[in-house]
């Protein structure tokens, strides 16, 4: 399944999830009304158990809507995450609702247990059945709540995000990427063509655009020495594949644009989460595309590897031409499965270029 289909399937899943939440609210509310006003008296204490379950299902649906959980299976692990861009709350409250969702899951397991115990007591005529007709029923019904609290607290304190879980989900460790970042810094520090934005109040870094200068002669020297431009540590398939794609696109540029000898290269562009959607990225681009800056390093254009769909759309709007592309579906493992699958609709990595006179 390529990334486009993955994105479509994710949208369908989200839609079905919200529809199911609505259906749950309506049906369980109707069920409560029927139990209260239309149920026969011979149901006895069972009707209280049914109302209890229906109220729980309504609350569970509400928490599901607030938490917006997404389940991902990674090998032997099941990871539950929240997309903060789609969440109604900040990181802390999203995490709290996610742990509450986990607690409700634990409660649901205990409710099933209580329900089957009640049915067994009815079928066997056990003397404990009488406890459901007295105040002791509150003890029975409090057990799932207690169980859910334990699940929720356990999730909050023992199952939160850690460096290990982040690295496991990302498929790469900090050491894997450190080699690449060191190479980026070596390239960008050779010329003054990068920009850094700071907050005036506290001098905090809020964004940056790191650029380097690519020269045909340097590329030829690296090719002769078999040195790769993008180097990653480790032997994880995903990391290795990313490096292979970037290096192949980089090496193809000089063949595809034989009339250019020096170009500026977008390395990394990043904006702090609290300062996004304020035009910083566009300002970085405008600064980098300044004719005087390009002339200062004798660059005849700007090249970049657009590895996300959003970035590809942005660069296309700014007049960047796609000169080469690598489909993610072309990289498969020994089992025939696509190695890199993106959930944002990205299905390729584009090598884009914009010429400046």
Secondary structure as the mmCIF struct_conf table of DSSP 4:
data_model
#
loop_
_struct_conf.conf_type_id
_struct_conf.id
_struct_conf.beg_label_comp_id
_struct_conf.beg_label_asym_id
_struct_conf.beg_label_seq_id
_struct_conf.end_label_comp_id
_struct_conf.end_label_asym_id
_struct_conf.end_label_seq_id
HELX_RH_AL_P HELX_RH_AL_P1 UNK A 3 UNK A 38
HELX_RH_3T_P HELX_RH_3T_P1 UNK A 41 UNK A 43
TURN_TY1_P TURN_TY1_P1 UNK A 44 UNK A 45
HELX_RH_AL_P HELX_RH_AL_P2 UNK A 46 UNK A 67
STRN STRN1 UNK A 70 UNK A 74
TURN_TY1_P TURN_TY1_P2 UNK A 75 UNK A 76
STRN STRN2 UNK A 77 UNK A 81
TURN_TY1_P TURN_TY1_P3 UNK A 84 UNK A 86
BEND BEND1 UNK A 88 UNK A 89
HELX_RH_AL_P HELX_RH_AL_P3 UNK A 91 UNK A 124
TURN_TY1_P TURN_TY1_P4 UNK A 125 UNK A 125
HELX_RH_3T_P HELX_RH_3T_P2 UNK A 127 UNK A 133
BEND BEND2 UNK A 134 UNK A 134
TURN_TY1_P TURN_TY1_P5 UNK A 135 UNK A 136
HELX_RH_AL_P HELX_RH_AL_P4 UNK A 137 UNK A 158
BEND BEND3 UNK A 159 UNK A 160
HELX_RH_AL_P HELX_RH_AL_P5 UNK A 163 UNK A 170
TURN_TY1_P TURN_TY1_P6 UNK A 171 UNK A 171
HELX_RH_AL_P HELX_RH_AL_P6 UNK A 174 UNK A 188
TURN_TY1_P TURN_TY1_P7 UNK A 189 UNK A 190
BEND BEND4 UNK A 191 UNK A 192
STRN STRN3 UNK A 195 UNK A 198
TURN_TY1_P TURN_TY1_P8 UNK A 200 UNK A 202
STRN STRN4 UNK A 205 UNK A 215
HELX_RH_AL_P HELX_RH_AL_P7 UNK A 216 UNK A 224
TURN_TY1_P TURN_TY1_P9 UNK A 225 UNK A 226
BEND BEND5 UNK A 229 UNK A 230
BEND BEND6 UNK A 234 UNK A 234
HELX_RH_AL_P HELX_RH_AL_P8 UNK A 237 UNK A 256
TURN_TY1_P TURN_TY1_P10 UNK A 257 UNK A 259
STRN STRN5 UNK A 262 UNK A 271
HELX_RH_3T_P HELX_RH_3T_P3 UNK A 273 UNK A 275
TURN_TY1_P TURN_TY1_P11 UNK A 276 UNK A 277
BEND BEND7 UNK A 278 UNK A 279
HELX_RH_AL_P HELX_RH_AL_P9 UNK A 280 UNK A 288
TURN_TY1_P TURN_TY1_P12 UNK A 289 UNK A 289
HELX_RH_AL_P HELX_RH_AL_P10 UNK A 291 UNK A 296
TURN_TY1_P TURN_TY1_P13 UNK A 297 UNK A 298
STRN STRN6 UNK A 301 UNK A 306
BEND BEND8 UNK A 308 UNK A 308
HELX_RH_AL_P HELX_RH_AL_P11 UNK A 309 UNK A 317
TURN_TY1_P TURN_TY1_P14 UNK A 318 UNK A 319
HELX_LH_PP_P HELX_LH_PP_P1 UNK A 320 UNK A 320
STRN STRN7 UNK A 321 UNK A 327
HELX_RH_3T_P HELX_RH_3T_P4 UNK A 328 UNK A 330
STRN STRN8 UNK A 332 UNK A 332
TURN_TY1_P TURN_TY1_P15 UNK A 334 UNK A 335
BEND BEND9 UNK A 336 UNK A 336
STRN STRN9 UNK A 338 UNK A 338
BEND BEND10 UNK A 339 UNK A 339
TURN_TY1_P TURN_TY1_P16 UNK A 343 UNK A 344
BEND BEND11 UNK A 345 UNK A 345
STRN STRN10 UNK A 348 UNK A 355
#
